[in-house]
Amino acid sequence: MVQTEEKIQKTEDQMELIVTQHLELVKQIKMISMLQSDIANQVVQQHENTEQLYKALGLKKDLSYYSFNLQNEEGH
């Protein structure tokens, strides 16, 4: 009887540890996900800043510069 109670207690202790570790793992995964999101936002912002700089320096034209209406072109 005592051995059974000890085994049950040991199993409960192990389960509690597993739950605690699982919660910590979920917390860390959430933090990694937030970090990845922040990095992605920084990359997008840096790309937009670079595009603006190229346009300001005249090294690149805005996409609207290349737009045209096919209906107004000859032969249409």
N, C-alpha and C positions, 0 to 999 in steps of 0.2 A: 504494500500500500504506500509506504514512504517513497519507494523507488518510483512509483507511478506519479506521485505528486511532484517529485523532483524533476522528472522528465517533462511533465506538463509545464512546470515553472520555467525550465530551461527553454522549452519550445516557445513559450509566451515571451520570454526575454529576447530570444532570437527574432521573433516576429516584430517586436517593438523596435528593435535595432534596424531591421529591414525597412520598416515603415519610415523611420527617421531618415535613413540613408536615401530612400526613394524621394522623400519630400525635398531633401537637400539637392538631389540630382535634378529634380524638376525646376527648382529655384535657379540652379546654375545654368540649365539649358535656356531658361527664360532670359537670363542675363546675357548669354551668348547671342541669342536671337536679337535682343535689343542692340547689342554692340554691332552685329552685322547690319542691322537697319541703319544705325548711325553712320557706319562706314559707307554704305550705299548712298545715303543722302549727301554725304560729303563729296563723294565721287561725282554725283550728278551736279551738285553746286559748282564744283571745280570745273567741270566740263562746260557748264553754262557761262561761267566767268571767262574761261578761255575763249569761247565762241564770241563773247562780247568784245574781248580784247582784240581778237583777229579782225572783227568788223570795224572797230574803232581805228585800228591801224591801217585799214584798207587792204588787208591781206586776204579777206574773205568777204564775199557779198552775201547779203541776206537771201534766203531762198526765194522770197517774193521777186527778187531781181530776175530770176530764171523762169518765172511763171509766164505763161502766155496762153491765149485762148485759141484753141485749134479751129474754132468756128470762124475766126477772123482771118485765118491764114489763107493764102491763095490756093485755089484748087478745092476748097471745101464749100 
